[in-house]
Amino acid sequence: MVALAGGVGGAKLAHGLAQVLPPEQLTIIVNTGDDFERLGLTICPDIDTVLYNLAEVNNPTLGWGRADESFHVLEETKRLGHDAWFLLGDKDIALHLLRRKMLDAGLSLTEVTLDLARRLGVAHPVLPMSDQPVRTVILTPEGPLPFQEYFVRRRTEPTMLGMRLEGLAQARPTEQVRAALDEADAIIFCPSNPFVSIGPILALPGVRERIAAKPTLAVSPIIGGQALKGPAAKMMKEQGLEVSALGVAQHYAGLVDGFVLDERDAGLADAVRALGMTPFVTDSIMRDKADRRRLAVKALGFVERLMEEGDA
């Protein structure tokens, strides 16, 4: 099984799947479009959020960052005149320093990520989508903004007109990503932002084609017309898309076979079915560890049904 993930929602379901499936049966492919350089360090927000959640050392309130974190380094850089708009905790910086050291030694981002996962006690393979840098840029009336400038520094205030992926022409999915997709029995799209979390993964050469050949299930990140976390709903509205789980399903139409709706969106099931997808309705809100496991079990059951339908 392969899970595509990015952001807090994606990390939560990845953690749920990791509670159910052994490491040899689950690979998690993570968006790197959010990556950027800060204070000389390579920051990989989506990778780190997945790693911290799988290691169960994440901040349970924020969903990202570390539990029991301190901010002495950031506070001192701020005192010395640094514009500390991106929150980096001391434990987080320790991981970034190790990543920087390994990258400077010539290791690939995949090798570094697998090593960091091992150090954190994460047994399941967590793979960056590419070893070449791909950077999401949000197009706004003020001009193009690097994703973290838009998302964190500007708090998504500028209107999103569109987006582009810098470096995409030179980027390729890694050998490990290609192998995982080729060997997977099925693909699960975690409830991640379909544009800035799943979109960059799908944009890599050959990825959509590999996914299209497999049974696929997507879990909606929009529930009751709202995003539980992040700017997905705002992005959809500003691009003229329907802000609903159906709008997400329409975005994935032609690629995804099954689509998970929350119970409060059960009324959209027929419209999802009309797109050529099999709708599955369940409680999809993940409030705690038990909820993550429960949704993972449900999603895997839905995948089994898709596979049975495909064999019929």
C-alpha positions as CSV (number, residue, x, y, z in Angstrom):
1,M,0.0,0.0,0.0
2,V,1.2,3.5,-0.8
3,A,-0.1,6.6,0.9
4,L,0.4,10.1,-0.6
5,A,0.6,12.7,2.1
6,G,1.4,16.3,3.0
7,G,0.3,18.6,5.8
8,V,-1.3,17.8,9.1
9,G,-4.3,15.9,7.7
10,G,-2.1,13.7,5.6
11,A,0.2,13.0,8.6
12,K,-2.7,12.0,10.8
13,L,-4.0,9.4,8.4
14,A,-0.4,8.2,7.6
15,H,-0.1,7.6,11.3
16,G,-3.4,5.7,11.4
17,L,-2.3,3.5,8.5
18,A,1.0,2.8,10.2
19,Q,-0.9,1.6,13.3
20,V,-2.6,-1.0,11.1
21,L,-0.1,-2.1,8.5
22,P,3.4,-3.4,9.1
23,P,6.3,-1.5,7.5
24,E,6.7,-3.9,4.6
25,Q,3.1,-3.3,3.6
26,L,3.0,0.5,3.7
27,T,5.1,3.2,2.1
28,I,4.4,6.9,2.6
29,I,5.3,9.3,-0.2
30,V,5.5,12.9,0.9
31,N,5.2,16.3,-0.8
32,T,8.4,18.4,-0.9
33,G,7.0,21.4,-2.7
34,D,6.8,23.2,0.7
35,D,10.5,22.8,1.4
36,F,12.6,25.9,1.7
37,E,15.9,27.3,3.1
38,R,15.9,29.2,6.4
39,L,18.9,30.2,8.5
40,G,21.1,28.1,6.2
41,L,19.0,25.0,7.0
42,T,16.8,22.9,4.6
43,I,13.3,22.8,6.1
44,C,11.0,20.1,5.0
45,P,7.7,20.8,6.7
46,D,5.6,18.0,5.3
47,I,8.3,15.3,5.7
48,D,8.9,16.4,9.3
49,T,5.2,16.5,10.1
50,V,4.8,13.0,8.9
51,L,7.9,11.8,10.7
52,Y,7.0,13.5,14.0
53,N,3.4,12.0,13.8
54,L,4.7,8.5,13.1
55,A,7.2,8.8,15.9
56,E,4.4,10.2,18.2
57,V,6.6,13.2,19.2
58,N,4.5,15.8,17.4
59,N,2.8,18.7,19.1
60,P,-0.7,17.3,19.7
61,T,-2.4,20.7,19.7
62,L,-0.8,22.3,16.6
63,G,-0.4,19.0,14.7
64,W,3.0,20.1,13.5
65,G,6.3,20.7,15.3
66,R,7.5,18.9,18.4
67,A,5.8,18.2,21.7
68,D,7.3,19.9,24.8
69,E,9.2,22.2,22.5
70,S,11.3,25.3,23.5
71,F,12.3,28.2,21.4
72,H,15.5,29.5,22.9
73,V,17.5,29.6,19.6
74,L,14.7,31.4,17.7
75,E,14.3,33.9,20.5
76,E,18.0,34.6,20.5
77,T,18.1,35.1,16.7
78,K,15.2,37.5,17.1
79,R,17.0,39.4,19.8
80,L,20.0,39.7,17.4
81,G,17.8,41.2,14.7
82,H,16.6,38.1,12.7
83,D,13.0,38.4,11.3
84,A,11.7,35.2,13.0
85,W,8.5,34.8,11.2
86,F,8.9,31.1,10.7
87,L,8.5,29.2,14.0
88,L,11.4,26.8,14.6
89,G,11.7,25.1,17.9
90,D,15.0,23.9,19.4
91,K,14.2,20.2,18.9
92,D,13.1,20.9,15.4
93,I,16.4,22.9,14.7
94,A,18.4,19.9,16.0
95,L,16.8,17.7,13.2
96,H,17.4,20.4,10.6
97,L,21.0,20.6,11.6
98,L,21.4,16.9,11.1
99,R,19.7,17.1,7.8
100,R,22.0,19.9,6.7
101,K,25.1,17.9,7.8
102,M,24.0,14.8,5.8
103,L,23.0,16.8,2.7
104,D,26.3,18.6,2.8
105,A,28.1,15.2,3.0
106,G,26.5,14.3,-0.3
107,L,23.5,12.1,0.8
108,S,20.3,12.4,-1.1
109,L,17.1,13.8,0.5
110,T,15.7,10.2,0.4
111,E,18.8,8.8,2.2
112,V,18.6,11.6,4.7
113,T,14.9,11.1,5.3
114,L,15.2,7.4,5.8
115,D,18.1,8.0,8.2
116,L,16.2,10.6,10.2
117,A,13.2,8.2,10.4
118,R,15.4,5.5,11.8
119,R,16.8,7.9,14.4
120,L,13.2,8.8,15.4
121,G,12.2,5.2,15.7
122,V,9.9,5.2,12.6
123,A,9.9,1.8,10.9
124,H,7.7,2.6,7.9
125,P,9.4,3.9,4.8
126,V,8.8,7.7,4.4
127,L,10.0,8.9,1.0
128,P,10.3,12.4,-0.3
129,M,8.6,12.6,-3.7
130,S,11.8,13.7,-5.4
131,D,15.5,14.3,-4.6
132,Q,15.5,17.3,-6.9
133,P,14.1,20.5,-5.4
134,V,10.6,21.5,-6.4
135,R,9.3,24.6,-4.9
136,T,5.6,25.7,-4.8
137,V,5.0,29.4,-5.7
138,I,1.6,31.0,-5.1
139,L,0.5,33.5,-7.7
140,T,-1.1,36.6,-6.2
141,P,-2.2,40.1,-7.3
142,E,1.0,41.3,-5.5
143,G,3.2,38.9,-7.6
144,P,4.5,35.4,-7.0
145,L,5.1,34.4,-3.4
146,P,7.1,31.3,-2.2
147,F,4.7,29.0,-0.4
148,Q,6.0,29.6,3.1
149,E,6.0,33.3,2.6
150,Y,2.3,33.1,1.5
151,F,1.3,30.4,4.1
152,V,3.2,31.4,7.2
153,R,4.5,34.9,6.9
154,R,1.4,36.3,5.1
155,R,-1.0,33.8,6.7
156,T,-2.6,33.2,3.3
157,E,-4.0,36.7,3.2
158,P,-3.2,37.5,-0.5
159,T,-5.7,36.1,-3.0
160,M,-4.5,33.0,-4.7
161,L,-4.7,33.4,-8.5
162,G,-2.9,30.1,-9.3
163,M,0.4,28.4,-8.5
164,R,3.5,27.1,-10.2
165,L,6.1,24.5,-9.3
166,E,9.7,25.9,-9.7
167,G,12.2,23.2,-10.6
168,L,9.6,20.8,-11.9
169,A,11.2,20.5,-15.3
170,Q,14.4,19.2,-13.8
171,A,12.8,17.0,-11.1
172,R,12.0,13.3,-11.3
173,P,10.3,10.9,-8.9
174,T,13.0,8.9,-7.1
175,E,13.8,5.3,-7.9
176,Q,12.3,4.3,-4.5
177,V,9.1,6.3,-5.3
178,R,8.7,4.7,-8.7
179,A,9.3,1.2,-7.2
180,A,6.8,1.8,-4.4
181,L,4.1,2.9,-6.9
182,D,4.8,0.0,-9.2
183,E,4.6,-2.6,-6.5
184,A,1.6,-1.1,-4.6
185,D,-1.6,-3.0,-4.5
186,A,-3.5,0.3,-4.2
187,I,-2.9,4.0,-3.6
188,I,-4.5,6.1,-0.8
189,F,-4.7,9.9,-1.2
190,C,-4.6,11.1,2.4
191,P,-6.8,14.1,3.4
192,S,-4.2,16.6,2.3
193,N,-4.6,19.8,0.3
194,P,-5.2,18.6,-3.2
195,F,-3.4,21.6,-4.8
196,V,-0.2,22.2,-2.7
197,S,0.3,18.8,-1.0
198,I,-0.9,16.2,-3.5
199,G,-0.6,18.3,-6.6
200,P,3.2,18.5,-6.6
201,I,3.5,14.7,-6.3
202,L,1.1,14.1,-9.2
203,A,3.0,16.6,-11.3
204,L,6.2,14.6,-11.4
205,P,6.8,12.8,-14.7
206,G,5.2,9.3,-14.8
207,V,3.5,9.5,-11.4
208,R,-0.1,10.0,-12.6
209,E,0.3,7.2,-15.1
210,R,1.6,4.8,-12.4
211,I,-1.3,5.8,-10.1
212,A,-3.9,5.5,-12.8
213,A,-2.9,1.8,-13.2
214,K,-3.8,1.1,-9.6
215,P,-7.0,1.0,-7.4
216,T,-7.1,4.5,-5.8
217,L,-8.9,5.9,-2.9
218,A,-9.0,9.6,-1.8
219,V,-10.1,10.9,1.5
220,S,-11.6,14.4,1.4
221,P,-9.8,17.2,3.3
222,I,-13.0,19.3,3.0
223,I,-15.8,18.4,5.5
224,G,-19.1,20.4,5.6
225,G,-17.7,23.0,3.2
226,Q,-14.6,23.7,5.4
227,A,-11.0,22.6,5.7
228,L,-10.3,21.2,9.1
229,K,-6.7,22.5,8.8
230,G,-4.9,24.7,6.3
231,P,-6.0,26.9,3.3
232,A,-7.6,24.4,1.0
233,A,-11.1,25.9,1.2
234,K,-9.8,29.4,0.7
235,M,-7.8,28.3,-2.3
236,M,-10.8,26.6,-3.9
237,K,-13.0,29.6,-3.4
238,E,-10.5,32.0,-4.9
239,Q,-10.0,29.8,-8.0
240,G,-13.7,29.6,-8.6
241,L,-14.1,26.0,-7.5
242,E,-16.9,24.6,-5.4
243,V,-15.8,24.6,-1.8
244,S,-17.0,21.2,-0.8
245,A,-16.0,17.6,-0.8
246,L,-17.6,17.3,-4.2
247,G,-15.2,20.1,-5.4
248,V,-12.3,17.9,-4.3
249,A,-13.8,14.9,-6.0
250,Q,-14.2,16.9,-9.2
251,H,-10.5,17.8,-9.0
252,Y,-9.5,14.2,-8.8
253,A,-12.0,12.9,-11.3
254,G,-10.6,10.5,-13.9
255,L,-7.7,9.5,-11.6
256,V,-9.4,8.3,-8.3
257,D,-11.7,5.2,-8.1
258,G,-13.1,5.7,-4.6
259,F,-13.8,8.8,-2.6
260,V,-14.3,9.0,1.2
261,L,-16.9,11.5,2.4
262,D,-17.6,12.5,6.0
263,E,-21.0,11.6,7.3
264,R,-22.1,15.2,7.2
265,D,-21.4,15.2,3.5
266,A,-23.4,12.0,2.8
267,G,-25.8,14.0,0.6
268,L,-23.0,14.4,-2.0
269,A,-22.6,10.6,-2.5
270,D,-24.7,10.5,-5.7
271,A,-22.9,13.5,-7.2
272,V,-19.6,11.8,-6.5
273,R,-20.9,8.6,-8.1
274,A,-21.8,10.6,-11.2
275,L,-18.1,11.5,-11.6
276,G,-17.3,7.8,-12.0
277,M,-16.1,7.3,-8.4
278,T,-17.4,4.9,-5.7
279,P,-18.4,7.0,-2.7
280,F,-17.8,5.8,0.8
281,V,-19.4,7.6,3.8
282,T,-17.9,7.4,7.3
283,D,-16.9,9.6,10.2
284,S,-13.6,10.9,8.8
285,I,-12.6,13.4,11.5
286,M,-9.4,12.4,13.3
287,R,-9.5,13.8,16.8
288,D,-7.0,11.5,18.5
289,K,-4.9,8.4,17.9
290,A,-7.8,6.0,18.1
291,D,-9.7,8.0,15.5
292,R,-6.7,7.9,13.2
293,R,-6.6,4.1,13.5
294,R,-10.3,3.8,13.0
295,L,-10.3,5.8,9.8
296,A,-7.3,3.9,8.5
297,V,-9.2,0.6,9.1
298,K,-12.2,2.0,7.3
299,A,-10.1,3.3,4.4
300,L,-8.3,-0.1,4.0
301,G,-11.7,-1.8,4.0
302,F,-12.9,0.6,1.3
303,V,-9.8,-0.2,-0.8
304,E,-10.4,-3.9,-0.5
305,R,-13.9,-3.4,-1.9
306,L,-12.5,-1.4,-4.8
307,M,-10.0,-4.2,-5.5
308,E,-12.8,-6.8,-5.4
309,E,-14.9,-4.7,-7.8
310,G,-11.9,-4.4,-10.1
311,D,-11.5,-8.2,-10.1
312,A,-15.2,-8.8,-10.7
